Structures are given as structure tokens and as C-alpha cells.
Amino acid sequence: MAIWFKPFTLEELNERTKMGIGTALGMEFTEIGDDYLIATMPVDDRTRQPFGILHGGANVVLAETIASVGAGRSIDRTKYRGVGLEINANHLAPAKDGFVTGVGRPIHIGKTTQVWDIRITNAEGRLSCISRCTMAILETPGRG
């Protein structure tokens, strides 16, 4: 059974991502499942650190973007909003070129918090980063 509050398309997700850091880093959502989202990000001059591998902070931005979008799409956005509360990341293997792919799934969807697991693989399919992001679910300002 799908976790999403209402149906949405990849086009909607990618249009919304254009409004911030997602565009600057070249992120693109590529798949919507019943309980997951997949997004990619290029490993290029925008996202590499000085030693020529993907910057760990870029992994974190990809992970939080996936979790934020997932949280936002699983709640009634006319009443609530999801904001990042905490994120951690373990960087396991480098990514040097191509794209990294993040798969985000909720571990917990509650009334006031959500916890998302995001697994990022490099171009060779090797697990590059594991991240956990906790989202706070807040009432939309001006509602009661």
C-alpha cells in the first residue's frame, strides 16, 4: 500500500527541486514507488571535493532532499509541513564520476516525526553512503 497522501508525478518532483540546491547540484528524481523515492546526482565539478571524489556534504544534501520530499508527500501539506530535525551519514566508498543514486524509504511515519533511511550507491553499484534523516512534522503556520 502506498504511503503517499495523494498521487504525484516525477515531473512535479523535479519541477519543485528546481527551486533550490537540487538544481545547483544537478539532482533528479527518477522513480516513485509505493514506499520509496529514488533520485540521482552527478559526480562532477559541482559535487567533488578537492581530492576528486564526491564531497560528503553533497551526499548529505541528496539524502536530506529525498527525505524532505518523501516526508512532504506523505502528509497533508495544507495542514502540515516537514522540516529536517537531524541527519547523519556514513561514507563507505568513494564516488569518482558518473552518478550516485539515492533510495529513500521511511523507517517510521508518525504524527510528529518521520525517520527516513537513504542508501546511496556509486556508478559501480557499490554502497557509497548510508544516511538517516529525522523529519519534524509541524502544523502549517496560521492553522489554529
Secondary structure as UniProt FT lines:
FT   HELIX           10..17
FT   TURN            18..19
FT   HELIX           21..25
FT   STRAND          28..32
FT   STRAND          37..42
FT   TURN            45..47
FT   TURN            50..51
FT   HELIX           56..73
FT   TURN            77..79
FT   STRAND          80..91
FT   STRAND          99..109
FT   STRAND          113..121
FT   TURN            123..124
FT   STRAND          127..139
FT   TURN            141..142
//
